[in-house]
Amino acid sequence: MSAGTTGLARPSLLALGAAWLTGKAFGLRTLSPSRAPDPHFHRQEPAADREPIDLRQPLRAMPQTHGPMLARRGIHLDLFLPDEALTVAVVPGDLPRFIAHILDVAAGTLQQGTTLHVLARAEGQHAVINWRDASAGATRLSHAFATADHATAARVLACQTIAARYGARIYAAPSPLGDGCLTVRFPLHGQREAHASATDL
């Protein structure tokens, strides 16, 4: 796994992983913005319009595409990516928009001097991204998604819409980064087809 230039030392990440195994027993809480749902919330894009895309690509681009904006607000990125590809089938452009919405919410809610840790990994049949801000007290990013207000509701809803398009989920859960992470879970490309073929045997 590769880390950003300000990344945590690998032993620290392993220690956080041990804490995560304990924290998994606490359960998960689905995030739901307070704004009324969009009528196209559950619209599925035709499979023919989707392309296999490595989820690491838009994540790797974050320091260049969004780093200056976050830096102006005193927010630092700390990125951990696996060595293996995290391939998902999506419409080109959806992943960069999805990530941009999350970072815009982060820019509007996190305190100056906060480090936003981002961990991507494969877990079973899913590509998982965990976002955790190292703020004092409760994590602000996952709280912002759970209690979207007039300033964040549109971007939270946009994230939910893109996620629903691909059967993905956005929720708060513990991870190797700690408790209260904003967690995104996308189906890995080919996993659903492989599972369906196996059940037909």
matplotlib code that plots the C-alpha trace (Angstrom):
import matplotlib.pyplot as plt

x = [0.0, 1.3, 0.8, 0.7, 3.7, 2.2, 1.0, 0.9, 3.7, 2.8, 2.9, 0.4, -1.9, -1.6, -2.4, -5.5, -6.4, -6.5, -8.8, -11.0, -11.5, -12.8, -14.9, -16.7, -19.0, -20.5, -22.7, -23.3, -25.4, -26.7, -26.4, -29.6, -29.7, -32.5, -33.4, -36.2, -34.9, -34.4, -37.0, -34.2, -32.4, -32.6, -32.1, -29.7, -27.4, -27.4, -24.5, -23.4, -22.5, -20.2, -16.5, -14.0, -12.1, -9.5, -10.9, -7.3, -7.0, -9.3, -8.1, -4.5, -5.5, -6.9, -3.8, -3.5, -7.2, -8.4, -5.2, -4.9, -8.5, -8.2, -4.9, -6.4, -8.8, -5.9, -7.0, -4.3, -4.8, -3.3, -3.8, -3.4, -3.9, -3.4, -0.9, -3.6, -6.2, -9.7, -11.7, -15.3, -17.7, -19.0, -19.9, -16.7, -16.8, -19.0, -16.1, -14.3, -17.7, -18.4, -15.0, -15.3, -18.7, -17.2, -14.2, -16.4, -18.4, -15.1, -13.9, -17.0, -17.2, -13.7, -11.7, -8.5, -5.5, -7.5, -5.9, -8.3, -7.2, -8.3, -7.9, -8.9, -8.9, -10.6, -12.9, -14.6, -16.5, -16.3, -13.9, -14.1, -13.0, -12.8, -12.6, -11.7, -10.9, -8.5, -10.6, -11.0, -14.1, -16.6, -15.6, -17.1, -17.2, -19.4, -21.6, -22.0, -23.3, -25.7, -27.1, -26.9, -28.1, -28.8, -25.1, -24.3, -27.6, -27.2, -23.7, -24.7, -27.7, -25.5, -23.2, -26.2, -27.5, -24.2, -23.8, -27.3, -26.7, -24.1, -25.5, -22.9, -23.4, -22.4, -22.5, -20.7, -18.6, -15.3, -12.3, -8.6, -8.4, -10.6, -14.3, -16.8, -15.4, -17.4, -17.4, -18.1, -18.5, -18.6, -19.1, -15.9, -16.1, -16.9, -17.7, -21.5, -21.3, -18.9, -21.3, -24.3, -22.5, -21.5, -25.1, -26.3, -24.0]
y = [0.0, 3.4, 6.5, 10.2, 12.4, 13.2, 9.6, 7.8, 5.4, 1.8, 0.5, 3.2, 2.0, -1.6, -0.4, 1.4, -1.9, -3.7, -1.1, -1.4, -5.1, -4.3, -1.5, -3.5, -4.9, -1.5, -1.6, 0.7, 3.7, 4.6, 8.3, 10.1, 13.8, 15.8, 17.1, 15.4, 12.7, 13.5, 11.7, 10.2, 9.0, 5.3, 5.7, 3.1, 3.9, 1.4, -1.1, -0.3, 3.3, 2.1, 1.5, -0.4, 2.3, 2.0, 3.8, 4.7, 7.0, 9.8, 9.3, 9.8, 13.0, 14.6, 16.4, 18.1, 18.7, 19.6, 20.0, 23.8, 24.5, 22.4, 24.0, 27.5, 26.3, 24.8, 21.2, 18.5, 15.2, 12.0, 9.3, 5.5, 3.4, -0.3, -1.6, -3.6, -2.0, -1.3, -1.7, -0.5, -0.2, 3.4, 6.1, 8.2, 11.4, 10.1, 9.2, 12.6, 14.3, 12.0, 12.7, 16.5, 16.6, 14.9, 17.2, 20.3, 19.1, 18.6, 22.1, 23.6, 21.7, 20.8, 23.1, 24.8, 22.6, 19.3, 16.3, 14.3, 10.7, 8.7, 4.9, 2.8, -1.0, -4.1, -5.9, -9.0, -8.1, -4.3, -1.4, 0.6, 4.1, 5.4, 9.2, 10.3, 13.8, 14.1, 16.7, 17.1, 15.3, 13.8, 13.4, 16.3, 14.8, 11.8, 14.0, 16.5, 13.7, 12.4, 15.9, 17.7, 21.3, 24.0, 24.4, 20.8, 19.1, 19.5, 17.9, 15.1, 14.4, 14.4, 11.8, 9.6, 9.8, 8.7, 6.0, 4.6, 4.5, 1.7, 0.0, 1.6, 2.7, 5.7, 5.3, 5.9, 3.0, 2.1, 1.3, 0.8, 4.6, 4.7, 5.2, 7.4, 7.2, 8.3, 5.0, 4.4, 0.9, 0.3, -3.2, -4.3, -4.8, -8.5, -9.6, -9.5, -11.4, -14.0, -14.5, -14.8, -17.5, -19.4, -19.5, -20.9, -23.9]
z = [0.0, -0.9, 1.2, 0.7, 1.5, 4.9, 5.5, 8.8, 9.5, 8.6, 12.2, 13.1, 10.4, 11.6, 15.1, 13.9, 12.1, 15.4, 16.9, 13.8, 14.4, 17.8, 16.5, 13.9, 16.6, 17.1, 14.0, 11.0, 10.5, 7.1, 6.2, 5.0, 4.1, 5.5, 2.1, 0.1, -2.3, -6.0, -8.2, -10.2, -7.1, -8.0, -11.8, -13.0, -15.9, -18.8, -18.4, -22.0, -20.9, -18.1, -18.4, -16.1, -14.2, -11.5, -8.5, -7.5, -10.5, -9.3, -5.7, -6.8, -8.6, -5.5, -4.4, -7.8, -8.5, -5.0, -2.9, -3.5, -2.6, 0.6, 1.5, 1.3, 4.1, 6.1, 5.4, 4.6, 2.7, 3.9, 1.2, 1.5, -1.7, -2.3, -4.8, -6.6, -8.9, -7.5, -10.8, -10.8, -13.7, -13.9, -16.4, -17.1, -15.1, -12.3, -9.9, -10.2, -9.6, -6.6, -5.0, -5.8, -3.9, -0.9, -0.8, -1.2, 1.9, 3.7, 2.8, 4.1, 7.4, 8.6, 10.9, 9.8, 10.6, 10.1, 8.3, 6.2, 6.0, 3.0, 2.9, -0.2, -0.2, -1.5, 0.9, -0.4, -3.5, -2.9, -3.3, 0.0, 0.6, 4.2, 5.0, 8.5, 9.7, 12.6, 14.4, 18.1, 19.3, 16.8, 13.2, 11.2, 7.7, 8.5, 10.7, 7.9, 5.6, 8.4, 9.2, 5.9, 6.1, 3.5, 2.9, 2.2, 1.3, -2.5, -2.6, -0.2, -2.3, -5.5, -3.8, -2.8, -6.4, -7.9, -5.4, -5.9, -9.7, -9.1, -6.1, -3.9, -0.3, 1.8, 5.6, 8.8, 10.1, 11.9, 9.7, 10.1, 10.4, 13.5, 14.4, 12.7, 9.2, 6.2, 4.3, 0.6, -0.8, -4.6, -6.2, -7.8, -11.6, -12.5, -9.0, -9.4, -12.7, -11.2, -8.2, -10.4, -12.6, -9.5, -8.1, -11.5, -11.4]

ax = plt.figure().add_subplot(projection="3d")
ax.plot(x, y, z, "-o")
ax.set_aspect("equal")
plt.show()
